[in-house]
Amino acid sequence: MPAVPLSAAAVMVAAIGFSAAPAAADTTPWLPVNSCGETGFNPAKEPPGPGGPLIPPTISIPIPYLDFQLVPVPGPSPEPPTRVAQDLPADPCADPCPDLTDKVQEPQPEPDSSGSAGSGSLGSAGSSGSAGSGSLLPKIEFDPRPKTIPIPYPGGSGPAPQPAPPIEVNPAESDSLTAMPGTPDVDDVRLVSQLTGHGSENRTDKRWQVDGTDLGIMWESKPGEVAIAFGDTFGKDWNPPGANGQDWRSNILGHSTDTDLSDGMTIDSMVQDSRCHAAEIIDARHIDNFETTTIPTSGFAIGDRQYLSYMSVKRWSIIPGMWYTNYGGMAYSDDDGQTWTKDQHAKWENIFGARFQVSAMIPQGDYVYMFGTPNGRIGTIGLARVPVDQVLNTTSYQYWSDGTWTPVEDNLVPPIVEGISSEVSVRYDATTQMWQMTYLDPIGGSIILRQSASPQGVWSDAAELVNTADYPKAYGGFMHPWSTDKDLYFTISEWDSYNVYLMHASLN
């Protein structure tokens, strides 16, 4: 795995805390415990321990080496996906697949006469002379990591070609800005629950081999059901911090019918490719510097068809918070998210820092509105729209530019709000007839909320939802579609624990 984060959301940014369950008070007062007695993760800033800052037991020094890899272009034709029906026990604390999800405990080496564990290394835990000396030294390890150099060559059958849509350019149309509304009055931001991973009420590690994941992008997939898409996902060999492991899926999808979010969000099911194993729904080549992964950025439904915007990530940057995409694309599903088809023509190629590499799309009225940023976290938000019956035809899109919906090139679109922003989430509140937009402000170190009477704005000033001083490594901020004008629910991710959490904010 590369030394940089494996998911679009992998930079050190932050959020706001929660109290531990009483069951953990005696041993781990800072960590939450689910109803099955399993200890989870707390994404908030950890309180200082009695002994001062901890010295890590191991310091890993990455050593890169070149790895030349032949890459057939096009790739192999994807196999028809396998799907397995959900089969969970009635007892929520029973493990449905212990043979798959339970970790085998490795035998611990017996300490030698000097008190060190096995042969040991200088400064390893338990080494002679370390106890009570106050100078416990970490173990130094060298970590060889490949730097892939892809070498494309003709080969592979690739997927069957899809017919190109007709060119349908919608003419330019003038429109006006709406009056700037007041800044959202945010109050009582709190963490509701841990949604994924060990110790979560959903027990995703035991039910679907989801031990580490991020994002949590939600949309109403059909009346009474919400879909929730996650980014790079890892199974039982995952270990914190960050994204790592061999059971790597670029994206997974769950569904929820939970209408009471005040005590958390129940995930009823996930799309599975085998027993107790969440499936990768949008395939990726998983080749660094070619197509490392495919990350969902938003989802929506029109009738019985589901749409998912995603980004094809070429590589992660050595600069935290930056990544480079091949393109921003779209996929669709006609079976409630069980299987997905990548549209070969609905793409925004990454040319000269083009926008709409990372997009949030939402249908409203006769149009689907697309809010988009360039790749990475150092960008601004542009806006486009398309008639609901032409979503997959990029020639039909109109881009908001200086008071006009116009079919100009997407990389010429000016920003609709000031400031650097990324990981955009947008919803329309029917009660107030206002648009809400959240995004990560990497410069200010916060996840913020704005509102507007129209997609194009004028958008309000920013209200802070989450501050990185409270959650030093949190990111995201994706709104639940069943939020209201009074109760805003949204997800955040945290890099060290690499899992997803549900947050709540009261809006006055």
N, C-alpha and C positions, 0 to 999 in steps of 0.2 A: 504494500500500500504506500502511496506517496506520503511525504512528510507533511503535506498540507491537508486541510479537512476534505473529507470525501462527500460533502453535501453542500448545496448552494448556500446554505446558511451557516457556514463554518467559521465565522470571524468572532473574535472576542467582543461581544456587546452584551446588553443586560436587561433586568426586570424587578419583582417586589415580594416578598416572602410569605411563609405560612407556618403555623405552629404544628408541632409533632403530635401524633396521637398519644393518649395517656399510656397505652400499653408499652410504649417505648421509653417511658420516662426514666426507668431505672438504669438502662444500659446505653441507649442512644437517644437522649432527650431531644436532639436536634433533627432527627430523621423521622419521617412519617411511617406508619405501619398500617397496612390494609386490614380488611376484616378477616383475612385468613391468617393474620399474624406475621406477614412477610414484610420485612423492612424495605422501604423504597428510597428514593432520592429526594433531596431538598435542593432546588436550584438557586436558592437565595445565597447571599454572602455568608460564608461560614463564620460563626463567632470564634474569636481567638481561643485556643486551648490553654490549659493551665501552664503548660510547659513552653509557651511561646510558639513561634512558627516551626512547623515540622520540616525535617530534612528528608527528602525523598530517599527511599531505600536504594533506588537505582537511577543513574543518569545514563540515558541512551544517546550516543553520538551517531547521527546518520552518516553513512559513507556511501555516496552515490557511485554507481557504475553504469556504463552504457549497456543497453540490452537491445540489440537490433532484432526487429520482429517483422516477418513477412505478413502482409495484410492483403487478403484478396478483396478486390473491388470490382463489382459489387460483392457483398458478403454472401454467405450461404443462405439459401431460402429458409426463412423461419419455419420451425416445426409447428404443426397445429397445437395450440395450447391444450394442456390437460387441466381439467377442473374437477375438484372433489367436493362433494356436498359437506355442509357443516354437520358435525356430530359432537356436541358438547354434553357432558354429564349434567344431571339436574343439580348436583351439589356444586356451587361455584368454587369451592375450595378443593375439589377433587381434580387431580391432574389427568387430563384426557389421554395424554401420550407420554407417560413417564419414561418409556423406552427411548423416546426421541429427545426429550427436553431435559431430563435430569443429568446433571454433570457428574462424571465419574471422579470421585475424590482420589487425587494422587497421594500415594504414601509419602509421609514426611520423613526426611533422613534423620537418623538418630544423631543426637549431639555427641561429639567426641569428648575426650577427657578435658580438653581446654575450654569446653563450653560453647564451641562454635558449631554451627549446623553443617555437617558433612565436611567437605574440604574447604568450602567457603571462599570468600574473597575479602580483600581488605575493606573493613568497615561494614561488612554485611551484618544483618540483624543477628545478635547473639554472639558476635565475635569476642574473643578474649580481650578484656580491658575496656570494652565499649560501655558496659553497664555502669551508670553513675559517673562516667567521666565527663559527660556533657559535650563530647566531641565525636559523636557518632558520624562516621564518614560513609558516604554512599558508595555503592558498587558502580563501577564504570563499565559500560558495555558498548561495543561497537555494533551498529545496526546497518548491514549492507542493504541498500535500497536501489532497485533498478531504475534507470532513467530510459524509458522506452523510446527508441527511434523507429517509428513505423516505416516500412518500405512497401508501398502499395504495388500490387501487380494485378494484371487482368485475371479474374477468376471468380468463381461463385455464380450461382444462378440468380440470386437476389429475389425479392418478391415480384410477383406478377405486376407489370406496369398498369397503372390506373389511367383512365382517360382524362385528359386535361379539361378543366372547365372552360366554357366560352369566355371570351373577353367581354366584360360588362362594366364599362366605366360609368359610374354614377356622376353626373355633372356637379360642378361646384355649387354650393348653396350657402348663402349668407345666414348668419345666426347672431344672436346677441348674448352678451354676458349677463348673468343675473346678479342682483345686489349681493354684496358681501355679507354673510350672516355673522352673528356673534361667535366667539370662540366657544367650543363645547365646554360645558361645566362638568368636569370629571371629578368624581368623589369616590372614596372608599374602594380603591383598587386592591384586590386580594387574589391570592392563588386559591383556586377551588379544589383541584385534585391533580394527581399525576395520572395521565391518560395511558401511557405505554410503559413497558419495561417491567423489570422485577419490582415487586412491591406495589404495583398499580392495582386498582380494583378490577381493571379489565384483565389482568394477568396475561398480557400478550406474550410474555416469554413462554408460558406453559401452554397456551392455546394455539398460538400461531408461529412460534419460534421467532418472535420479534423481541429481542433483548435490547437492542439499540436502534433508534430511528429518530427522525426529526420532521419538521414542518407541520403537518396536520392541517391541510387545506380543505375547507368544507364548502359544500353547496347542497341545495335541496335537489336530490336526484329524482324524486317523485313525491306526491303529496304524502306527508307522514314519514318520510325517510330522508336522512341526510347522509351523503357520502363524505368520507374523509380520506384524503390521499396523503401519504407519507413519502419522504425522500429516501436516500440511501439507507438500507435496512440490513441488520446483521443478527445472526442467531446466537446459539448458546456459547460459541467461542469468542463472542464480543467481550471486551474488558474496557472499562473506563480508563482514561478519558478519551473522548472523541470517537470518530468513526473508524472501525477496524474489525477484521474478522474474515473468515473464508466463506461463510454462508451469506454472500453479499447479493442483495437484490436492489436494483436502482430505484425502485418505487413499489409501493403496495397500496391496496385499497380496502377500506373497511366501510361498514354501513351501521347506522344507528337510528333507532326510533325513539330515543329518550327525549321526552318533552320537558322534564324537570331537570334543569342544568344546575340548580342551586347546590346540589350535593355531588356534582360531577357528571360526566358524560359516559354512558354505557355503550360500548361497541358490541353490537349484537353478533356480527359476523365479519369475516374477511374473505376475499377471493383467495381460494386455495388451489395449489397445483398438486398437492399430495396431503396425506393425513397430517393435520396440525402444522401446516406450513403455508404461510402467506405467499402468494405468487407474485412474481414480477410481472406487472401488467403491460408496461411499455418497454419493449426490448431495447438493449443497448449492446454495443460491440465490446465494451469493457476493455478498451485498448487505450492506454495513456497516450496523449498527444495525437490521438486520432478521434476516438469517441470514448471518453472515459466513462460517462454515465448519461442518463436521461432523467431529468428532474421535473416533476410536475410543478406548475406555477399557479394554475387556477382551474376550476371546473364549473360547468353549468349544464342545464338541461333545457332542451326545446322539444316539447312533446315527449315522445318515447326515446329520443336519442340523447345520449350523454356526450358532452364534449370535454376534452382535457387539453389545456395549453401546456406545453412543456418546453424545456430547453435542452438541446444536445450540447453537452459540455465537452469541449475538446481537451482541455486540461485545466487543472487548478494552478494558480500562480504561487510563486514563493512569497508573494506579498499577501499578507492576511486580508481576507475580504475581497480578493480579486479572483476571477476565473475568466476563461476565454471560451466562447461558444462557437459551434459551427453554424447554428441557426436557432431561431425560435420556431416551434412547429405546433401542429394540432393533430389530435387523434380523436376518434369517435367510437362509441359503443352503442349497439342496438339491443343488448341483452342485460341491461341494468348493471353494466360495468364488469361483467364476467370476462368478456374478451374485448380487445381494442384493436382498431386499425389505424396505423399512422397514415395520414393523408400525405401523398407524395408531392402535392402541389401547394398545400396550405403551409407555406414556410416563409420566414423572413430571414434571409441570409445575412450573416454577420459581415457586412462590407463597410469598411470605413467607420466603424463604431456605430452601426445602425441601431436604432431603437427597436423596441418590441422583441428583444431577445428574452426578456423576463416580463411576462405579461399577466395582467389580471383582467379577466373578461366577465362581463355581467350583462344578461339580457334585460331590457326594460322597454316596454312599448313595442315599436316597430323595429327597433335596432338592438344589436349587441354592441356594447361599448368596450373598447380595449384600452386599458391604461398600461403603458409599457416603459421600461427602462433599458439601457444598454446592458451588456454583460458586466458582471462584477457589481460592487456596491458604490462605485463613484460615478453616479449618473443622475439624471433628472427624469421626471415623468412626462411623457407625451400621451396624446389621446387620439383615438381613431374610432370610427363606428362603421357598421355594415348592416344592411337589412337582414332580418332574422333568417330569411330563406336563402342567403348567399354567404353564409359564414365561412365556408371552405373555399371561396373564390377570392383570392387576394386582389384581383383587379377591381373588385366591387367596393373596396374599402375607401372611405373618405377620412382624411386626416385633419385635425383641428389646427388651423394656422391663421392667426391674426383675424379672427372674426368670421372665418369661412371654413366650411367643411369642403375640403378640396382633395382631388385625387393626386396630390403631389407625392414625391418619393418620401417614404417614411422617415428617412434619416434627416429630412429638412424640418421636421416637426418641432416647434418651440415648446418649452416646458409649460405646464399649466399651473405649477406652483414653484415658488422659489426654494432653493436649497437642494442639497444632495440627499438622495433617497433611494431605497431599494426594498425589495420584498413587499410589493404593494398588495393590499387587499381592499376591495370595494364592495359595498352593499347599498341598496336603496331601501330606505325606510318608508313604507307606504303610509304609516300613521302621520308622520310629519311631512311627507313628501320631500324629504331631504336625502341627499347622498352623503354617505360616510366613507371616509378613506383612512386607512391606517398604513403606516410604513415605518421602516427602520431608518432612523437618522444616524448614520455612523459617525458624523462629525460631532453632533451634539450629544451622542451617547444615549439615545432614548428611542423608544417606540412611541409614536405620536398619533394623534387623531385630528382630522380636519372634517369639516362639513360644508356642503354647498347645495344650493337649490337646483343646480344643473350639473351635468358631467363636466362641462367646460369651465365652470366657475363663474364668478370669482369664488375661490375657496377661502374659508375662514383662516384665521391664524391657528397655529398649532397648539393643541393641548397635549400635555404629556400623560401617557398611560403608564409607562414603565421606564424606570431610570436604571442605567447600567451601574450606578454606584450600589444599588441594592441587589442586582443580579448581574455580576460582572461578566458573565459569558452567555447571556441570553440573546436570542434573535428571533426573527419572524414577526408574528402579530397578525394572525389570520382570523377574521371574524366569522362567528357562527351565523348562518343565515336566519336562524330563529331568534336572534337578538331583537330587542325592542328599543323604543325611544327612551326607555328608562334603564334597561339592563343590557349592557354590552358584554357578550361573552366572546373570548378570543383565545387562540392558542399561542404559546411561545415554546421555543426549544432552548435547551441549555447545552453548551458544548461539552463540558466535562462529563456530566451524567448522560449526555447524548440521548435524551428522551423528550417527550412532548407533555406539556402541562396546560390545563384549562384555567384561564383567568376570568375574573369578573370585574367590571367597572360600573358604578352607578352614574347615571347621567341625569343631572338636574335640569 
